[in-house]
Amino acid sequence: MSDISVEDFAAEVEAWLADNAEPAKASTTDSEIVWGAGEFSVSVFHALEHEAEKELLETIKAWQQKKAEKGYHAITWPVEYGGLGLSKAHARAYSKLEKGYQVPDRHECHSVTVGLIAPTINAFGTEEMKNDLVAKFLSCEALCCQLFSEPGAGTDLANLGCKADLDGDEWVLNGQKVWSSAAQFSEWGELIARSDPDAPKHKGMTAFMVPMDLPGIEVRPIKQMSGGQSFNEVFFSDVRIPDSLRLGPVGEGWKVALTTLGFERDHSETGATSAKAGGSWRQLLATAQAVGVTDDPHIRQRLMEVYIHTRVEAMTMRRAADLAKGGTPGPEGSLGKLMWTEGMTLMSDVVSEVLGPRLIADTGEWGTYEWHEHVLGAPGYRIAGGSDEVQRNIVGERVLGLPGEPRVDKGIAWKDVPR
Ligand SMILES: Cc1cc2nc3c(=O)[nH]c(=O)nc-3n(C[C@H](O)[C@H](O)[C@H](O)COP(=O)(O)OP(=O)(O)OC[C@H]3O[C@@H](n4cnc5c(N)ncnc54)[C@H](O)[C@@H]3O)c2cc1C
Protein backbone atom coordinates (compact mmCIF):
# COMPACT_ATOMS: atom_id res chain seq x y z
CA MET A 1 0.00 0.00 0.00
CA SER A 2 2.84 2.42 0.87
CA ASP A 3 3.79 2.89 -2.82
CA ILE A 4 0.28 3.61 -4.09
CA SER A 5 0.03 6.92 -6.00
CA VAL A 6 -2.25 9.67 -4.68
CA GLU A 7 -4.44 9.28 -7.81
CA ASP A 8 -4.89 5.51 -7.39
CA PHE A 9 -5.52 5.94 -3.69
CA ALA A 10 -8.15 8.63 -4.38
CA ALA A 11 -9.91 6.29 -6.82
CA GLU A 12 -10.05 3.54 -4.16
CA VAL A 13 -11.33 6.03 -1.57
CA GLU A 14 -13.97 7.37 -3.95
CA ALA A 15 -15.31 3.85 -4.56
CA TRP A 16 -15.30 3.02 -0.84
CA LEU A 17 -17.07 6.27 0.13
CA ALA A 18 -19.72 5.70 -2.53
CA ASP A 19 -20.41 2.26 -1.01
CA ASN A 20 -20.36 3.38 2.62
CA ALA A 21 -21.81 6.92 2.84
CA GLU A 22 -24.51 9.05 1.26
CA PRO A 23 -23.49 11.97 -0.98
CA ALA A 24 -23.60 15.32 0.85
CA LYS A 25 -26.73 17.41 0.40
CA ALA A 26 -26.12 20.53 -1.67
CA SER A 27 -26.77 22.91 1.22
CA THR A 28 -24.23 21.19 3.43
CA THR A 29 -21.30 21.36 1.02
CA ASP A 30 -19.18 24.44 1.25
CA SER A 31 -18.90 24.86 -2.51
CA GLU A 32 -22.62 24.92 -3.20
CA ILE A 33 -25.00 26.53 -0.72
CA VAL A 34 -28.66 26.35 -1.64
CA TRP A 35 -30.24 29.06 0.48
CA GLY A 36 -33.12 27.75 2.60
CA ALA A 37 -32.42 24.05 1.92
CA GLY A 38 -31.54 21.62 4.72
CA GLU A 39 -29.64 22.39 7.87
CA PHE A 40 -27.55 25.56 8.36
CA SER A 41 -24.85 25.08 10.97
CA VAL A 42 -22.16 27.62 11.82
CA SER A 43 -21.70 26.69 15.48
CA VAL A 44 -18.25 26.49 17.02
CA PHE A 45 -19.33 24.30 19.97
CA HIS A 46 -22.30 21.98 20.18
CA ALA A 47 -25.27 23.29 22.14
CA LEU A 48 -26.76 19.83 22.77
CA GLU A 49 -28.41 18.11 25.71
CA HIS A 50 -26.27 15.38 27.32
CA GLU A 51 -28.03 12.45 25.61
CA ALA A 52 -27.97 14.10 22.17
CA GLU A 53 -24.24 14.86 22.51
CA LYS A 54 -23.59 11.27 23.60
CA GLU A 55 -25.50 10.04 20.57
CA LEU A 56 -23.46 12.31 18.28
CA LEU A 57 -20.26 10.88 19.75
CA GLU A 58 -21.52 7.34 19.16
CA THR A 59 -22.07 8.13 15.46
CA ILE A 60 -18.56 9.67 15.27
CA LYS A 61 -17.06 6.57 16.91
CA ALA A 62 -18.98 4.26 14.55
CA TRP A 63 -17.78 6.19 11.46
CA GLN A 64 -14.18 6.24 12.71
CA GLN A 65 -14.34 2.47 13.27
CA LYS A 66 -15.82 1.93 9.81
CA LYS A 67 -12.91 3.93 8.35
CA ALA A 68 -10.52 1.89 10.51
CA GLU A 69 -11.51 -1.26 8.58
CA LYS A 70 -9.61 0.25 5.62
CA GLY A 71 -7.02 2.28 7.54
CA TYR A 72 -8.62 5.57 6.37
CA HIS A 73 -8.86 6.79 10.00
CA ALA A 74 -5.05 6.94 10.31
CA ILE A 75 -3.69 7.35 6.78
CA THR A 76 -0.29 8.77 7.77
CA TRP A 77 0.17 6.47 10.81
CA PRO A 78 2.30 3.30 10.70
CA VAL A 79 0.67 -0.02 9.90
CA GLU A 80 1.29 -1.40 13.42
CA TYR A 81 -1.22 1.13 14.76
CA GLY A 82 -3.83 0.29 12.13
CA GLY A 83 -2.70 3.07 9.76
CA LEU A 84 -1.58 2.99 6.13
CA GLY A 85 1.88 4.60 6.38
CA LEU A 86 1.02 7.00 3.54
CA SER A 87 1.88 10.65 2.94
CA LYS A 88 0.09 13.84 3.98
CA ALA A 89 -0.89 14.26 0.32
CA HIS A 90 -2.82 10.97 0.56
CA ALA A 91 -4.49 12.17 3.77
CA ARG A 92 -5.43 15.45 2.08
CA ALA A 93 -6.92 13.56 -0.86
CA TYR A 94 -9.07 11.53 1.54
CA SER A 95 -10.29 14.63 3.45
CA LYS A 96 -11.20 16.38 0.22
CA LEU A 97 -13.23 13.43 -1.03
CA GLU A 98 -14.94 12.85 2.33
CA LYS A 99 -16.31 16.42 2.22
CA GLY A 100 -18.54 15.27 -0.65
CA TYR A 101 -20.35 12.79 1.63
CA GLN A 102 -22.63 12.92 4.65
CA VAL A 103 -20.42 11.99 7.58
CA PRO A 104 -20.99 12.70 11.29
CA ASP A 105 -20.45 16.26 12.52
CA ARG A 106 -17.09 17.05 14.15
CA HIS A 107 -16.60 17.01 17.94
CA GLU A 108 -13.62 18.29 19.95
CA CYS A 109 -13.45 14.98 21.84
CA HIS A 110 -12.59 13.24 18.57
CA SER A 111 -9.89 15.83 17.78
CA VAL A 112 -8.41 15.57 21.28
CA THR A 113 -8.35 11.77 21.25
CA VAL A 114 -7.01 11.26 17.72
CA GLY A 115 -5.05 14.46 17.08
CA LEU A 116 -3.57 15.29 20.50
CA ILE A 117 -3.40 12.36 22.88
CA ALA A 118 -2.66 9.43 20.52
CA PRO A 119 0.46 11.22 19.15
CA THR A 120 1.55 12.25 22.67
CA ILE A 121 1.43 8.61 23.78
CA ASN A 122 3.33 7.69 20.64
CA ALA A 123 6.02 10.20 21.66
CA PHE A 124 6.26 9.37 25.39
CA GLY A 125 4.50 6.06 26.14
CA THR A 126 6.22 2.78 26.94
CA GLU A 127 5.91 0.07 24.26
CA GLU A 128 3.22 -1.56 26.41
CA MET A 129 1.22 1.67 26.70
CA LYS A 130 1.57 2.38 22.98
CA ASN A 131 0.36 -1.12 22.13
CA ASP A 132 -2.56 -0.81 24.54
CA LEU A 133 -3.76 2.68 23.72
CA VAL A 134 -2.60 4.21 20.43
CA ALA A 135 -4.64 2.05 18.03
CA LYS A 136 -7.63 2.19 20.41
CA PHE A 137 -7.54 6.01 20.43
CA LEU A 138 -6.95 6.38 16.69
CA SER A 139 -10.04 4.28 15.97
CA CYS A 140 -11.98 6.06 18.78
CA GLU A 141 -12.76 2.73 20.39
CA ALA A 142 -12.07 4.77 23.56
CA LEU A 143 -12.28 8.56 23.91
CA CYS A 144 -9.93 10.82 25.82
CA CYS A 145 -9.83 14.20 27.56
CA GLN A 146 -7.07 16.60 28.62
CA LEU A 147 -6.78 17.10 32.39
CA PHE A 148 -4.37 20.06 32.50
CA SER A 149 -5.96 23.36 33.64
CA GLU A 150 -6.87 24.12 37.23
CA PRO A 151 -8.59 27.09 38.88
CA GLY A 152 -5.15 28.61 39.65
CA ALA A 153 -3.27 27.26 36.61
CA GLY A 154 -4.36 28.11 33.07
CA THR A 155 -1.90 30.28 31.17
CA ASP A 156 0.53 29.60 33.99
CA LEU A 157 -0.07 25.85 33.66
CA ALA A 158 3.20 25.02 35.39
CA ASN A 159 1.69 26.40 38.59
CA LEU A 160 -0.70 23.42 38.81
CA GLY A 161 -1.21 21.78 42.20
CA CYS A 162 -3.19 18.55 41.65
CA LYS A 163 -1.03 16.12 43.63
CA ALA A 164 0.45 12.76 42.60
CA ASP A 165 2.10 10.98 45.56
CA LEU A 166 3.99 7.73 45.09
CA ASP A 167 2.85 4.98 47.47
CA GLY A 168 4.71 1.71 46.77
CA ASP A 169 4.21 1.10 43.05
CA GLU A 170 1.00 3.12 42.93
CA TRP A 171 0.35 6.86 42.59
CA VAL A 172 -2.34 8.55 44.69
CA LEU A 173 -4.05 11.52 43.01
CA ASN A 174 -5.75 14.38 44.84
CA GLY A 175 -6.91 17.76 43.52
CA GLN A 176 -9.08 19.53 40.98
CA LYS A 177 -9.00 20.14 37.24
CA VAL A 178 -11.25 22.54 35.32
CA TRP A 179 -12.38 23.25 31.73
CA SER A 180 -11.76 19.58 30.89
CA SER A 181 -13.52 19.28 27.51
CA ALA A 182 -15.69 16.17 27.10
CA ALA A 183 -14.49 14.57 30.36
CA GLN A 184 -18.07 13.35 30.87
CA PHE A 185 -17.82 11.26 27.67
CA SER A 186 -14.21 10.10 27.98
CA GLU A 187 -12.91 6.68 29.01
CA TRP A 188 -9.38 8.05 29.56
CA GLY A 189 -7.75 11.33 30.60
CA GLU A 190 -4.21 12.66 30.12
CA LEU A 191 -3.38 14.14 33.52
CA ILE A 192 -0.52 16.46 34.47
CA ALA A 193 0.03 16.43 38.24
CA ARG A 194 2.47 17.78 40.84
CA SER A 195 4.73 14.91 41.88
CA ASP A 196 7.47 16.96 43.58
CA PRO A 197 6.45 20.20 45.37
CA ASP A 198 10.08 20.76 46.43
CA ALA A 199 11.28 21.14 42.83
CA PRO A 200 10.90 24.39 40.81
CA LYS A 201 7.46 24.48 39.21
CA HIS A 202 8.42 23.29 35.70
CA LYS A 203 10.47 20.38 37.05
CA GLY A 204 8.12 18.78 39.60
CA MET A 205 5.31 17.56 37.34
CA THR A 206 4.55 14.09 35.98
CA ALA A 207 2.05 12.97 33.32
CA PHE A 208 -0.30 9.99 33.57
CA MET A 209 -3.01 8.25 31.59
CA VAL A 210 -5.99 7.88 33.91
CA PRO A 211 -9.07 5.66 33.36
CA MET A 212 -11.99 8.03 34.04
CA ASP A 213 -14.17 5.39 35.75
CA LEU A 214 -11.87 4.90 38.74
CA PRO A 215 -13.30 5.33 42.26
CA GLY A 216 -12.64 8.86 43.59
CA ILE A 217 -13.09 10.67 40.24
CA GLU A 218 -16.04 13.04 40.05
CA VAL A 219 -16.94 14.89 36.83
CA ARG A 220 -19.20 17.97 37.01
CA PRO A 221 -20.26 19.60 33.70
CA ILE A 222 -20.12 23.41 33.35
CA LYS A 223 -22.72 25.33 31.34
CA GLN A 224 -21.09 27.62 28.76
CA MET A 225 -22.36 30.85 27.19
CA SER A 226 -22.89 29.24 23.76
CA GLY A 227 -25.50 26.91 25.32
CA GLY A 228 -23.89 23.47 25.63
CA GLN A 229 -21.91 21.81 28.40
CA SER A 230 -18.72 20.85 26.57
CA PHE A 231 -16.42 21.17 29.51
CA ASN A 232 -16.23 20.12 33.15
CA GLU A 233 -14.70 20.34 36.57
CA VAL A 234 -12.98 17.06 37.51
CA PHE A 235 -12.23 16.20 41.16
CA PHE A 236 -9.73 13.55 42.31
CA SER A 237 -10.02 12.16 45.85
CA ASP A 238 -7.47 9.48 46.74
CA VAL A 239 -7.54 8.02 43.24
CA ARG A 240 -5.00 5.18 42.93
CA ILE A 241 -3.28 4.28 39.65
CA PRO A 242 -0.37 1.90 38.94
CA ASP A 243 3.02 3.30 37.94
CA SER A 244 2.55 1.57 34.55
CA LEU A 245 0.08 4.40 33.69
CA ARG A 246 2.79 7.04 34.03
CA LEU A 247 3.35 8.83 30.69
CA GLY A 248 7.02 9.70 30.34
CA PRO A 249 9.64 9.95 33.09
CA VAL A 250 8.90 11.21 36.63
CA GLY A 251 9.37 15.00 36.70
CA GLU A 252 9.00 15.40 32.89
CA GLY A 253 5.28 16.23 32.88
CA TRP A 254 5.96 19.73 31.53
CA LYS A 255 7.59 18.31 28.41
CA VAL A 256 4.63 15.96 27.90
CA ALA A 257 2.15 18.82 28.38
CA LEU A 258 4.00 21.05 25.89
CA THR A 259 3.95 18.25 23.33
CA THR A 260 0.17 17.81 23.63
CA LEU A 261 -0.31 21.59 23.47
CA GLY A 262 1.95 21.70 20.40
CA PHE A 263 -0.38 19.25 18.64
CA GLU A 264 -3.36 21.34 19.82
CA ARG A 265 -1.88 24.49 18.29
CA ASP A 266 -0.99 22.74 15.04
CA HIS A 267 -3.63 23.96 12.62
CA SER A 268 -1.91 22.81 9.47
CA GLU A 269 -4.18 20.87 7.10
CA THR A 270 -3.35 17.60 8.74
CA GLY A 271 -3.32 19.06 12.25
CA ALA A 272 -6.07 19.54 14.83
CA THR A 273 -9.48 18.85 13.28
CA SER A 274 -11.16 21.42 15.52
CA ALA A 275 -9.83 23.84 12.86
CA LYS A 276 -12.93 22.96 10.89
CA ALA A 277 -15.24 24.39 13.58
CA GLY A 278 -17.43 27.38 12.83
CA GLY A 279 -18.82 29.05 9.72
CA SER A 280 -17.24 29.25 6.29
CA TRP A 281 -16.64 32.11 3.87
CA ARG A 282 -19.35 30.76 1.53
CA GLN A 283 -21.90 30.60 4.34
CA LEU A 284 -21.07 34.21 5.22
CA LEU A 285 -21.37 35.38 1.60
CA ALA A 286 -24.65 33.49 1.12
CA THR A 287 -26.01 35.14 4.29
CA ALA A 288 -25.01 38.62 3.09
CA GLN A 289 -26.64 37.97 -0.30
CA ALA A 290 -29.82 36.61 1.33
CA VAL A 291 -30.29 39.69 3.52
CA GLY A 292 -29.52 41.99 0.57
CA VAL A 293 -26.48 43.92 1.85
CA THR A 294 -23.90 43.07 -0.82
CA ASP A 295 -24.32 46.47 -2.54
CA ASP A 296 -23.30 48.31 0.62
CA PRO A 297 -19.68 49.48 0.04
CA HIS A 298 -18.73 49.08 3.71
CA ILE A 299 -20.07 45.50 3.85
CA ARG A 300 -18.33 44.67 0.54
CA GLN A 301 -15.05 45.82 2.04
CA ARG A 302 -15.62 43.75 5.19
CA LEU A 303 -16.54 40.64 3.18
CA MET A 304 -13.32 41.00 1.20
CA GLU A 305 -11.34 41.18 4.45
CA VAL A 306 -12.81 37.82 5.48
CA TYR A 307 -12.18 36.34 2.03
CA ILE A 308 -8.55 37.47 2.01
CA HIS A 309 -7.96 36.17 5.53
CA THR A 310 -9.53 32.82 4.60
CA ARG A 311 -7.34 32.45 1.51
CA VAL A 312 -4.12 33.51 3.23
CA GLU A 313 -4.89 31.19 6.16
CA ALA A 314 -5.54 28.24 3.81
CA MET A 315 -2.30 28.87 1.90
CA THR A 316 -0.30 29.25 5.10
CA MET A 317 -1.73 25.99 6.48
CA ARG A 318 -0.97 24.23 3.21
CA ARG A 319 2.61 25.51 3.30
CA ALA A 320 2.96 24.50 6.96
CA ALA A 321 1.70 20.98 6.18
CA ASP A 322 4.11 20.65 3.24
CA LEU A 323 7.07 22.00 5.23
CA ALA A 324 6.37 19.96 8.37
CA LYS A 325 9.15 17.47 8.95
CA GLY A 326 6.95 15.26 11.11
CA GLY A 327 7.66 14.55 14.78
CA THR A 328 6.42 16.79 17.55
CA PRO A 329 5.29 20.30 16.58
CA GLY A 330 7.30 23.36 17.60
CA PRO A 331 6.44 26.99 18.37
CA GLU A 332 5.44 27.60 14.70
CA GLY A 333 2.08 26.04 15.65
CA SER A 334 1.29 29.27 17.52
CA LEU A 335 1.21 31.18 14.20
CA GLY A 336 -1.39 28.78 12.78
CA LYS A 337 -3.52 28.92 15.90
CA LEU A 338 -3.46 32.72 15.88
CA MET A 339 -4.48 32.89 12.20
CA TRP A 340 -7.33 30.52 12.86
CA THR A 341 -8.73 32.30 15.94
CA GLU A 342 -8.25 35.76 14.39
CA GLY A 343 -10.17 34.53 11.33
CA MET A 344 -13.04 33.29 13.49
CA THR A 345 -13.16 36.59 15.39
CA LEU A 346 -13.16 38.57 12.14
CA MET A 347 -15.98 36.42 10.79
CA SER A 348 -18.01 36.98 13.98
CA ASP A 349 -17.51 40.75 13.69
CA VAL A 350 -18.46 40.89 10.02
CA VAL A 351 -21.53 38.67 10.32
CA SER A 352 -22.70 40.86 13.21
CA GLU A 353 -22.57 43.87 10.86
CA VAL A 354 -24.29 41.90 8.10
CA LEU A 355 -27.15 40.67 10.27
CA GLY A 356 -27.67 43.50 12.77
CA PRO A 357 -30.71 42.73 14.99
CA ARG A 358 -31.34 39.39 13.21
CA LEU A 359 -28.40 38.03 15.18
CA ILE A 360 -30.10 38.46 18.54
CA ALA A 361 -33.81 38.05 17.67
CA ASP A 362 -34.93 34.86 15.94
CA THR A 363 -37.12 36.01 13.06
CA GLY A 364 -37.44 32.44 11.79
CA GLU A 365 -35.50 33.44 8.66
CA TRP A 366 -33.30 30.48 7.61
CA GLY A 367 -29.54 30.92 8.01
CA THR A 368 -29.61 34.13 10.08
CA TYR A 369 -30.21 33.69 13.83
CA GLU A 370 -28.06 30.49 13.66
CA TRP A 371 -24.98 32.77 13.50
CA HIS A 372 -25.40 33.69 17.18
CA GLU A 373 -23.91 30.25 17.94
CA HIS A 374 -20.78 31.24 16.01
CA VAL A 375 -20.50 34.63 17.71
CA LEU A 376 -20.92 33.13 21.20
CA GLY A 377 -18.61 30.17 20.50
CA ALA A 378 -15.67 31.82 18.71
CA PRO A 379 -14.15 33.47 21.84
CA GLY A 380 -13.70 29.99 23.37
CA TYR A 381 -10.96 29.00 20.94
CA ARG A 382 -9.16 32.32 21.52
CA ILE A 383 -8.60 30.98 25.04
CA ALA A 384 -8.47 27.16 24.68
CA GLY A 385 -5.03 25.60 24.22
CA GLY A 386 -3.34 28.87 25.26
CA SER A 387 -4.86 32.31 24.66
CA ASP A 388 -4.02 34.60 21.73
CA GLU A 389 -1.83 36.73 24.02
CA VAL A 390 0.13 33.66 25.05
CA GLN A 391 0.59 32.53 21.43
CA ARG A 392 2.05 36.01 20.72
CA ASN A 393 4.41 35.63 23.67
CA ILE A 394 5.55 32.25 22.29
CA VAL A 395 6.12 33.67 18.80
CA GLY A 396 7.97 36.66 20.29
CA GLU A 397 10.26 34.61 22.49
CA ARG A 398 10.74 31.32 20.65
CA VAL A 399 10.40 32.29 16.98
CA LEU A 400 11.64 35.91 16.94
CA GLY A 401 14.12 35.50 19.81
CA LEU A 402 12.86 38.52 21.80
CA PRO A 403 13.71 38.72 25.52
CA GLY A 404 11.59 36.45 27.74
CA GLU A 405 8.99 37.67 30.22
CA PRO A 406 10.40 38.33 33.72
CA ARG A 407 10.03 35.17 35.86
CA VAL A 408 10.03 35.95 39.56
CA ASP A 409 9.50 32.27 40.50
CA LYS A 410 12.50 30.93 38.54
CA GLY A 411 14.48 28.33 40.51
CA ILE A 412 12.16 28.54 43.56
CA ALA A 413 10.56 25.34 44.88
CA TRP A 414 6.88 25.19 43.76
CA LYS A 415 5.71 24.95 47.37
CA ASP A 416 7.50 28.24 48.23
CA VAL A 417 6.10 30.31 45.35
CA PRO A 418 3.70 32.93 46.82
CA ARG A 419 0.13 32.30 45.60
C1 LIG B 1 -13.35 26.09 24.98
C2 LIG B 1 -12.28 25.73 25.95
C3 LIG B 1 -11.90 24.40 26.07
C4 LIG B 1 -10.91 24.06 27.00
N1 LIG B 1 -10.58 22.74 27.13
C5 LIG B 1 -9.66 22.39 28.05
C6 LIG B 1 -9.35 21.01 28.26
O1 LIG B 1 -9.93 20.11 27.63
N2 LIG B 1 -8.46 20.68 29.21
C7 LIG B 1 -7.81 21.63 29.94
O2 LIG B 1 -6.98 21.28 30.76
N3 LIG B 1 -8.08 22.97 29.78
C8 LIG B 1 -8.99 23.34 28.85
N4 LIG B 1 -9.30 24.68 28.68
C9 LIG B 1 -8.65 25.67 29.54
C10 LIG B 1 -7.65 26.56 28.82
O3 LIG B 1 -6.48 25.87 28.53
C11 LIG B 1 -7.42 27.78 29.73
O4 LIG B 1 -8.64 28.48 29.84
C12 LIG B 1 -6.35 28.69 29.16
O5 LIG B 1 -5.09 28.08 29.26
C13 LIG B 1 -6.32 30.06 29.88
O6 LIG B 1 -6.24 29.89 31.24
P1 LIG B 1 -7.23 30.65 32.25
O7 LIG B 1 -8.63 30.40 31.77
O8 LIG B 1 -6.88 30.21 33.63
O9 LIG B 1 -6.96 32.20 32.05
P2 LIG B 1 -5.77 33.04 32.71
O10 LIG B 1 -4.50 32.27 32.60
O11 LIG B 1 -6.19 33.49 34.06
O12 LIG B 1 -5.68 34.29 31.74
C14 LIG B 1 -6.61 35.37 31.80
C15 LIG B 1 -6.22 36.41 30.76
O13 LIG B 1 -4.92 36.93 31.04
C16 LIG B 1 -4.07 36.81 29.89
N5 LIG B 1 -2.72 36.46 30.33
C17 LIG B 1 -2.37 35.61 31.31
N6 LIG B 1 -1.02 35.51 31.41
C18 LIG B 1 -0.51 36.33 30.44
C19 LIG B 1 0.81 36.65 30.02
N7 LIG B 1 1.87 36.12 30.63
N8 LIG B 1 0.95 37.51 28.98
C20 LIG B 1 -0.13 38.06 28.34
N9 LIG B 1 -1.40 37.79 28.73
C21 LIG B 1 -1.59 36.95 29.74
C22 LIG B 1 -4.66 35.67 29.08
O14 LIG B 1 -4.34 35.78 27.71
C23 LIG B 1 -6.15 35.83 29.34
O15 LIG B 1 -6.68 36.78 28.43
C24 LIG B 1 -10.28 25.06 27.78
C25 LIG B 1 -10.66 26.39 27.64
C26 LIG B 1 -11.65 26.74 26.74
C27 LIG B 1 -12.06 28.17 26.60
The ligand as an SDF file (V2000), in Angstrom:
LIG
                    3D

 53 58  0  0  0  0  0  0  0  0999 V2000
  -13.3460   26.0880   24.9760 C   0  0  0  0  0  0  0  0  0  0  0  0
  -12.2830   25.7270   25.9530 C   0  0  0  0  0  0  0  0  0  0  0  0
  -11.9020   24.4050   26.0680 C   0  0  0  0  0  0  0  0  0  0  0  0
  -10.9080   24.0570   26.9980 C   0  0  0  0  0  0  0  0  0  0  0  0
  -10.5820   22.7430   27.1300 N   0  0  0  0  0  0  0  0  0  0  0  0
   -9.6550   22.3900   28.0450 C   0  0  0  0  0  0  0  0  0  0  0  0
   -9.3520   21.0080   28.2620 C   0  0  0  0  0  0  0  0  0  0  0  0
   -9.9260   20.1150   27.6280 O   0  0  0  0  0  0  0  0  0  0  0  0
   -8.4600   20.6820   29.2100 N   0  0  0  0  0  0  0  0  0  0  0  0
   -7.8070   21.6350   29.9380 C   0  0  0  0  0  0  0  0  0  0  0  0
   -6.9830   21.2770   30.7620 O   0  0  0  0  0  0  0  0  0  0  0  0
   -8.0790   22.9660   29.7780 N   0  0  0  0  0  0  0  0  0  0  0  0
   -8.9920   23.3440   28.8510 C   0  0  0  0  0  0  0  0  0  0  0  0
   -9.2950   24.6780   28.6810 N   0  0  0  0  0  0  0  0  0  0  0  0
   -8.6530   25.6660   29.5410 C   0  0  0  0  0  0  0  0  0  0  0  0
   -7.6500   26.5650   28.8250 C   0  0  0  0  0  0  0  0  0  0  0  0
   -6.4790   25.8690   28.5340 O   0  0  0  0  0  0  0  0  0  0  0  0
   -7.4180   27.7760   29.7290 C   0  0  0  0  0  0  0  0  0  0  0  0
   -8.6400   28.4770   29.8350 O   0  0  0  0  0  0  0  0  0  0  0  0
   -6.3470   28.6910   29.1620 C   0  0  0  0  0  0  0  0  0  0  0  0
   -5.0940   28.0830   29.2550 O   0  0  0  0  0  0  0  0  0  0  0  0
   -6.3210   30.0640   29.8820 C   0  0  0  0  0  0  0  0  0  0  0  0
   -6.2360   29.8940   31.2430 O   0  0  0  0  0  0  0  0  0  0  0  0
   -7.2330   30.6450   32.2490 P   0  0  0  0  0  0  0  0  0  0  0  0
   -8.6280   30.4020   31.7720 O   0  0  0  0  0  0  0  0  0  0  0  0
   -6.8850   30.2100   33.6270 O   0  0  0  0  0  0  0  0  0  0  0  0
   -6.9560   32.1960   32.0520 O   0  0  0  0  0  0  0  0  0  0  0  0
   -5.7690   33.0400   32.7150 P   0  0  0  0  0  0  0  0  0  0  0  0
   -4.5010   32.2710   32.6030 O   0  0  0  0  0  0  0  0  0  0  0  0
   -6.1910   33.4890   34.0570 O   0  0  0  0  0  0  0  0  0  0  0  0
   -5.6830   34.2860   31.7390 O   0  0  0  0  0  0  0  0  0  0  0  0
   -6.6130   35.3680   31.7980 C   0  0  0  0  0  0  0  0  0  0  0  0
   -6.2200   36.4060   30.7600 C   0  0  0  0  0  0  0  0  0  0  0  0
   -4.9190   36.9260   31.0430 O   0  0  0  0  0  0  0  0  0  0  0  0
   -4.0740   36.8060   29.8900 C   0  0  0  0  0  0  0  0  0  0  0  0
   -2.7190   36.4630   30.3270 N   0  0  0  0  0  0  0  0  0  0  0  0
   -2.3720   35.6120   31.3110 C   0  0  0  0  0  0  0  0  0  0  0  0
   -1.0200   35.5060   31.4060 N   0  0  0  0  0  0  0  0  0  0  0  0
   -0.5120   36.3250   30.4370 C   0  0  0  0  0  0  0  0  0  0  0  0
    0.8070   36.6540   30.0200 C   0  0  0  0  0  0  0  0  0  0  0  0
    1.8730   36.1210   30.6280 N   0  0  0  0  0  0  0  0  0  0  0  0
    0.9490   37.5130   28.9850 N   0  0  0  0  0  0  0  0  0  0  0  0
   -0.1270   38.0560   28.3410 C   0  0  0  0  0  0  0  0  0  0  0  0
   -1.4010   37.7890   28.7260 N   0  0  0  0  0  0  0  0  0  0  0  0
   -1.5920   36.9490   29.7370 C   0  0  0  0  0  0  0  0  0  0  0  0
   -4.6580   35.6660   29.0780 C   0  0  0  0  0  0  0  0  0  0  0  0
   -4.3410   35.7770   27.7090 O   0  0  0  0  0  0  0  0  0  0  0  0
   -6.1550   35.8300   29.3360 C   0  0  0  0  0  0  0  0  0  0  0  0
   -6.6780   36.7840   28.4320 O   0  0  0  0  0  0  0  0  0  0  0  0
  -10.2800   25.0640   27.7820 C   0  0  0  0  0  0  0  0  0  0  0  0
  -10.6640   26.3930   27.6410 C   0  0  0  0  0  0  0  0  0  0  0  0
  -11.6550   26.7360   26.7370 C   0  0  0  0  0  0  0  0  0  0  0  0
  -12.0550   28.1670   26.6040 C   0  0  0  0  0  0  0  0  0  0  0  0
  1  2  1  0
  2  3  1  0
  2 52  2  0
  3  4  2  0
  4  5  1  0
  4 50  1  0
  5  6  2  0
  6  7  1  0
  6 13  1  0
  7  8  2  0
  7  9  1  0
  9 10  1  0
 10 11  2  0
 10 12  1  0
 12 13  2  0
 13 14  1  0
 14 15  1  0
 14 50  1  0
 15 16  1  0
 16 17  1  0
 16 18  1  0
 18 19  1  0
 18 20  1  0
 20 21  1  0
 20 22  1  0
 22 23  1  0
 23 24  1  0
 24 25  2  0
 24 26  1  0
 24 27  1  0
 27 28  1  0
 28 29  2  0
 28 30  1  0
 28 31  1  0
 31 32  1  0
 32 33  1  0
 33 34  1  0
 33 48  1  0
 34 35  1  0
 35 36  1  0
 35 46  1  0
 36 37  1  0
 36 45  1  0
 37 38  2  0
 38 39  1  0
 39 40  1  0
 39 45  2  0
 40 41  1  0
 40 42  2  0
 42 43  1  0
 43 44  2  0
 44 45  1  0
 46 47  1  0
 46 48  1  0
 48 49  1  0
 50 51  2  0
 51 52  1  0
 52 53  1  0
M  END
$$$$
